[in-house]
Amino acid sequence: MRRRSLLLSGCALAGGALGVRVTGSGTGTTDSGTADALVAGSLQTVAGEVAGATVEAHGSLAAAELVRSGARDPDALALAAPELVSDLSGWRAVFAGNALTVVYDPNSEYADAIRDDWRAALAREEVTVGRTDPARDPLGYRTLLALDLAGRKGVPVDAIRENADVFPETQLLRTLEAGGLDAAFAYRNMAVAHDLPRVDLPAKLDLSDPALADHYRTAEVSVEGETIRGEPIRYAAAFLTDQGKPFYRNLVENAERLREYGFAVPEEYPVVRGRGELSVEHGRDNR
């Protein structure tokens, strides 16, 4: 589903300064200089280790609007919603999946309660909970979709939503690490990158399993007037210039590194759509 109505200039650009800029390790850029890559906030840590570009991280919806508005002109993109990459580049390579989870502060006085029953704990007014903005990144609306699914099983989702404060994706777990939150809804790879304990949600809630796609689509949320339905979590990337190609390849073709960081990478990934000549480079026909 295209999410044009979520890519509002006022929302995305007002938060542009909340992104994070890091430089990828190693080499791999072209002779004309260092490439620029714009990535999802949840890719911040792993992308920072990828050779070939200086990386700037934002929520995927905010990142896409930075490109649409002309505020950024990256050489490569890697976002947490494949359709956003396709809209900006005309093609995409889907290269990883993920899962929603509840991350918690091991030093919180409520850590045991969260670990034992996250549903009851996160509904308690005294427990501080974080989530991200559904108008800025897919993690935000995916959290609401998971809660919609959970509510059908008697989970007190209204109390959890009311309890949860909103943070930028790039700052969510840093706030938790600093003691500002007891728990947060995040992606599995974010918990791995920050070495934080987590409570994995059931597959029927965590949006991780392609085999449950029909079940996920029964969930829906409204964000700024648009209805969004649940889908399995997928990441996609593309290079927009030749200078961005080394970063793109170093990111999408290193399945071992992505798995170490908690991403799911099926054997058939990366899968390219919309630019058939790239399928030959990846060793398979993905057209």
NORQUI-V109068 format. One record per helix or strand. SS is the DSSP state (2 for helix, 1 for strand). FROM is the first residue (numbers start at 1). LEN is the number of residues. Records with the same first field share a line. If there is no record, write none. Layout:
SS: FROM-LEN + FROM-LEN
//
This chain:
2: 4-3 + 9-6 + 16-3 + 41-7 + 60-9 + 82-8 + 111-6 + 118-5 + 138-14 + 157-7 + 172-6 + 188-7 + 203-4 + 210-7 + 242-11 + 255-6 + 277-5
1: 20-4 + 30-1 + 33-1 + 35-6 + 53-6 + 76-4 + 92-6 + 100-5 + 129-4 + 164-4 + 183-5 + 198-3 + 220-4 + 226-4 + 234-6 + 264-1 + 271-3
//
